[in-house]
Amino acid sequence: MEKLLVFHPGTTDFSLSRSYHSNVPDDKLFTTDFVANRLVEILKGLPTDGELSFLDWRGKNTEW
């Protein structure tokens, strides 16, 4: 069995999101390293239940 994950990384500090940075609190603007590490940790804990999960950077379910 497999797992399908849609991951929302939050606002990540890179060129495509620069125009949004001024509206994001400092503690909610994430480095690419932080986001990559969060994704790896989330993937380690996911069950292979054949279901779709849409998770945010905290590993919490979020609305699609």
N, CA, C and O atoms as a GROMACS GRO file, in nm:
protein
  256
    1MET      N    1   0.085  -0.117   0.000
    1MET     CA    2   0.000   0.000   0.000
    1MET      C    3   0.090   0.124   0.000
    1MET      O    4   0.204   0.119   0.047
    2GLU      N    5   0.038   0.232  -0.052
    2GLU     CA    6   0.114   0.355  -0.063
    2GLU      C    7   0.042   0.469   0.007
    2GLU      O    8  -0.066   0.451   0.063
    3LYS      N    9   0.103   0.586   0.002
    3LYS     CA   10   0.047   0.706   0.063
    3LYS      C   11   0.065   0.822  -0.034
    3LYS      O   12   0.170   0.834  -0.096
    4LEU      N   13  -0.035   0.906  -0.046
    4LEU     CA   14  -0.024   1.028  -0.126
    4LEU      C   15  -0.031   1.146  -0.031
    4LEU      O   16  -0.124   1.158   0.048
    5LEU      N   17   0.068   1.234  -0.040
    5LEU     CA   18   0.076   1.350   0.047
    5LEU      C   19   0.080   1.477  -0.036
    5LEU      O   20   0.157   1.488  -0.131
    6VAL      N   21  -0.004   1.572   0.002
    6VAL     CA   22   0.006   1.709  -0.049
    6VAL      C   23   0.055   1.790   0.070
    6VAL      O   24  -0.008   1.789   0.177
    7PHE      N   25   0.166   1.860   0.052
    7PHE     CA   26   0.234   1.928   0.162
    7PHE      C   27   0.231   2.079   0.140
    7PHE      O   28   0.270   2.128   0.035
    8HIS      N   29   0.183   2.151   0.242
    8HIS     CA   30   0.187   2.298   0.239
    8HIS      C   31   0.300   2.342   0.331
    8HIS      O   32   0.291   2.324   0.452
    9PRO      N   33   0.407   2.399   0.275
    9PRO     CA   34   0.525   2.431   0.355
    9PRO      C   35   0.515   2.559   0.436
    9PRO      O   36   0.608   2.592   0.510
   10GLY      N   37   0.405   2.633   0.424
   10GLY     CA   38   0.401   2.765   0.484
   10GLY      C   39   0.475   2.861   0.391
   10GLY      O   40   0.513   2.824   0.280
   11THR      N   41   0.496   2.984   0.436
   11THR     CA   42   0.567   3.081   0.352
   11THR      C   43   0.716   3.056   0.366
   11THR      O   44   0.774   3.067   0.474
   12THR      N   45   0.778   3.024   0.255
   12THR     CA   46   0.919   2.986   0.253
   12THR      C   47   1.000   3.098   0.191
   12THR      O   48   0.960   3.158   0.090
   13ASP      N   49   1.114   3.127   0.252
   13ASP     CA   50   1.200   3.237   0.210
   13ASP      C   51   1.279   3.200   0.084
   13ASP      O   52   1.391   3.150   0.092
   14PHE      N   53   1.218   3.225  -0.032
   14PHE     CA   54   1.288   3.208  -0.158
   14PHE      C   55   1.225   3.302  -0.261
   14PHE      O   56   1.124   3.366  -0.232
   15SER      N   57   1.283   3.312  -0.377
   15SER     CA   58   1.248   3.417  -0.473
   15SER      C   59   1.100   3.422  -0.510
   15SER      O   60   1.046   3.531  -0.528
   16LEU      N   61   1.033   3.309  -0.523
   16LEU     CA   62   0.893   3.310  -0.565
   16LEU      C   63   0.798   3.370  -0.461
   16LEU      O   64   0.688   3.413  -0.496
   17SER      N   65   0.839   3.373  -0.335
   17SER     CA   66   0.750   3.426  -0.230
   17SER      C   67   0.795   3.563  -0.179
   17SER      O   68   0.734   3.615  -0.086
   18ARG      N   69   0.898   3.621  -0.237
   18ARG     CA   70   0.952   3.748  -0.186
   18ARG      C   71   0.846   3.858  -0.175
   18ARG      O   72   0.849   3.937  -0.080
   19SER      N   73   0.754   3.865  -0.268
   19SER     CA   74   0.654   3.973  -0.264
   19SER      C   75   0.560   3.961  -0.144
   19SER      O   76   0.490   4.057  -0.112
   20TYR      N   77   0.556   3.845  -0.078
   20TYR     CA   78   0.469   3.824   0.038
   20TYR      C   79   0.541   3.841   0.171
   20TYR      O   80   0.476   3.847   0.275
   21HIS      N   81   0.672   3.850   0.170
   21HIS     CA   82   0.750   3.851   0.294
   21HIS      C   83   0.711   3.963   0.389
   21HIS      O   84   0.713   3.943   0.511
   22SER      N   85   0.677   4.079   0.339
   22SER     CA   86   0.647   4.192   0.428
   22SER      C   87   0.521   4.168   0.511
   22SER      O   88   0.502   4.232   0.614
   23ASN      N   89   0.435   4.077   0.468
   23ASN     CA   90   0.310   4.048   0.540
   23ASN      C   91   0.321   3.927   0.632
   23ASN      O   92   0.222   3.889   0.695
   24VAL      N   93   0.439   3.868   0.641
   24VAL     CA   94   0.456   3.744   0.717
   24VAL      C   95   0.538   3.772   0.843
   24VAL      O   96   0.646   3.829   0.833
   25PRO      N   97   0.488   3.732   0.961
   25PRO     CA   98   0.568   3.748   1.083
   25PRO      C   99   0.700   3.671   1.071
   25PRO      O  100   0.706   3.567   1.006
   26ASP      N  101   0.804   3.724   1.134
   26ASP     CA  102   0.937   3.662   1.125
   26ASP      C  103   0.936   3.515   1.162
   26ASP      O  104   1.007   3.435   1.101
   27ASP      N  105   0.857   3.477   1.263
   27ASP     CA  106   0.856   3.337   1.306
   27ASP      C  107   0.774   3.246   1.215
   27ASP      O  108   0.764   3.126   1.240
   28LYS      N  109   0.715   3.302   1.110
   28LYS     CA  110   0.636   3.223   1.014
   28LYS      C  111   0.696   3.226   0.873
   28LYS      O  112   0.636   3.175   0.779
   29LEU      N  113   0.814   3.286   0.857
   29LEU     CA  114   0.886   3.287   0.730
   29LEU      C  115   0.998   3.186   0.742
   29LEU      O  116   1.096   3.208   0.814
   30PHE      N  117   0.984   3.074   0.672
   30PHE     CA  118   1.071   2.959   0.693
   30PHE      C  119   1.182   2.949   0.590
   30PHE      O  120   1.164   2.984   0.473
   31THR      N  121   1.298   2.902   0.635
   31THR     CA  122   1.408   2.876   0.543
   31THR      C  123   1.378   2.748   0.464
   31THR      O  124   1.298   2.665   0.507
   32THR      N  125   1.443   2.734   0.351
   32THR     CA  126   1.424   2.613   0.272
   32THR      C  127   1.476   2.491   0.347
   32THR      O  128   1.418   2.383   0.334
   33ASP      N  129   1.582   2.506   0.426
   33ASP     CA  130   1.632   2.393   0.506
   33ASP      C  131   1.529   2.349   0.609
   33ASP      O  132   1.507   2.229   0.628
   34PHE      N  133   1.466   2.445   0.676
   34PHE     CA  134   1.364   2.412   0.775
   34PHE      C  135   1.249   2.335   0.710
   34PHE      O  136   1.205   2.233   0.762
   35VAL      N  137   1.201   2.384   0.596
   35VAL     CA  138   1.089   2.320   0.527
   35VAL      C  139   1.127   2.179   0.482
   35VAL      O  140   1.047   2.086   0.497
   36ALA      N  141   1.247   2.163   0.427
   36ALA     CA  142   1.291   2.029   0.384
   36ALA      C  143   1.298   1.934   0.502
   36ALA      O  144   1.256   1.818   0.491
   37ASN      N  145   1.351   1.979   0.614
   37ASN     CA  146   1.359   1.895   0.734
   37ASN      C  147   1.221   1.858   0.787
   37ASN      O  148   1.199   1.745   0.828
   38ARG      N  149   1.128   1.954   0.786
   38ARG     CA  150   0.992   1.925   0.831
   38ARG      C  151   0.927   1.820   0.742
   38ARG      O  152   0.860   1.729   0.791
   39LEU      N  153   0.946   1.832   0.609
   39LEU     CA  154   0.888   1.736   0.517
   39LEU      C  155   0.943   1.596   0.543
   39LEU      O  156   0.867   1.499   0.544
   40VAL      N  157   1.073   1.584   0.562
   40VAL     CA  158   1.133   1.453   0.590
   40VAL      C  159   1.076   1.394   0.719
   40VAL      O  160   1.041   1.276   0.723
   41GLU      N  161   1.065   1.475   0.823
   41GLU     CA  162   1.011   1.425   0.950
   41GLU      C  163   0.865   1.382   0.936
   41GLU      O  164   0.825   1.280   0.992
   42ILE      N  165   0.788   1.458   0.862
   42ILE     CA  166   0.647   1.421   0.840
   42ILE      C  167   0.639   1.290   0.762
   42ILE      O  168   0.560   1.203   0.797
   43LEU      N  169   0.719   1.277   0.657
   43LEU     CA  170   0.718   1.154   0.576
   43LEU      C  171   0.754   1.031   0.659
   43LEU      O  172   0.699   0.924   0.638
   44LYS      N  173   0.847   1.047   0.752
   44LYS     CA  174   0.887   0.934   0.838
   44LYS      C  175   0.771   0.882   0.922
   44LYS      O  176   0.765   0.762   0.952
   45GLY      N  177   0.679   0.970   0.959
   45GLY     CA  178   0.571   0.931   1.048
   45GLY      C  179   0.439   0.897   0.981
   45GLY      O  180   0.342   0.862   1.048
   46LEU      N  181   0.433   0.908   0.849
   46LEU     CA  182   0.307   0.882   0.779
   46LEU      C  183   0.278   0.734   0.765
   46LEU      O  184   0.368   0.656   0.732
   47PRO      N  185   0.154   0.695   0.789
   47PRO     CA  186   0.117   0.556   0.765
   47PRO      C  187   0.099   0.532   0.615
   47PRO      O  188   0.057   0.622   0.542
   48THR      N  189   0.130   0.413   0.570
   48THR     CA  190   0.103   0.377   0.430
   48THR      C  191  -0.036   0.315   0.424
   48THR      O  192  -0.051   0.193   0.417
   49ASP      N  193  -0.136   0.402   0.428
   49ASP     CA  194  -0.275   0.358   0.438
   49ASP      C  195  -0.355   0.374   0.309
   49ASP      O  196  -0.475   0.350   0.307
   50GLY      N  197  -0.288   0.413   0.201
   50GLY     CA  198  -0.357   0.428   0.074
   50GLY      C  199  -0.444   0.552   0.065
   50GLY      O  200  -0.516   0.570  -0.033
   51GLU      N  201  -0.438   0.638   0.165
   51GLU     CA  202  -0.522   0.758   0.171
   51GLU      C  203  -0.443   0.882   0.131
   51GLU      O  204  -0.320   0.884   0.136
   52LEU      N  205  -0.516   0.985   0.090
   52LEU     CA  206  -0.458   1.116   0.062
   52LEU      C  207  -0.456   1.197   0.191
   52LEU      O  208  -0.554   1.200   0.265
   53SER      N  209  -0.344   1.262   0.217
   53SER     CA  210  -0.335   1.355   0.329
   53SER      C  211  -0.289   1.490   0.276
   53SER      O  212  -0.198   1.496   0.192
   54PHE      N  213  -0.350   1.597   0.323
   54PHE     CA  214  -0.307   1.732   0.291
   54PHE      C  215  -0.261   1.792   0.423
   54PHE      O  216  -0.344   1.831   0.506
   55LEU      N  217  -0.130   1.800   0.441
   55LEU     CA  218  -0.072   1.841   0.569
   55LEU      C  219   0.007   1.970   0.555
   55LEU      O  220   0.063   1.999   0.450
   56ASP      N  221   0.009   2.047   0.664
   56ASP     CA  222   0.092   2.167   0.666
   56ASP      C  223   0.229   2.135   0.724
   56ASP      O  224   0.258   2.019   0.755
   57TRP      N  225   0.311   2.236   0.740
   57TRP     CA  226   0.449   2.219   0.787
   57TRP      C  227   0.457   2.163   0.929
   57TRP      O  228   0.561   2.112   0.970
   58ARG      N  229   0.347   2.173   1.004
   58ARG     CA  230   0.345   2.116   1.139
   58ARG      C  231   0.305   1.970   1.139
   58ARG      O  232   0.312   1.902   1.242
   59GLY      N  233   0.262   1.919   1.022
   59GLY     CA  234   0.212   1.782   1.013
   59GLY      C  235   0.065   1.773   1.047
   59GLY      O  236   0.012   1.664   1.070
   60LYS      N  237  -0.002   1.887   1.051
   60LYS     CA  238  -0.145   1.893   1.084
   60LYS      C  239  -0.228   1.893   0.956
   60LYS      O  240  -0.190   1.951   0.855
   61ASN      N  241  -0.345   1.826   0.963
   61ASN     CA  242  -0.437   1.830   0.850
   61ASN      C  243  -0.477   1.973   0.822
   61ASN      O  244  -0.497   2.053   0.913
   62THR      N  245  -0.487   2.004   0.694
   62THR     CA  246  -0.530   2.137   0.655
   62THR      C  247  -0.631   2.124   0.542
   62THR      O  248  -0.628   2.027   0.467
   63GLU      N  249  -0.718   2.221   0.530
   63GLU     CA  250  -0.824   2.217   0.429
   63GLU      C  251  -0.765   2.235   0.290
   63GLU      O  252  -0.670   2.312   0.271
   64TRP      N  253  -0.820   2.165   0.194
   64TRP     CA  254  -0.779   2.180   0.055
   64TRP      C  255  -0.856   2.293  -0.007
   64TRP      O  256  -0.837   2.323  -0.124
   0.00000   0.00000   0.00000
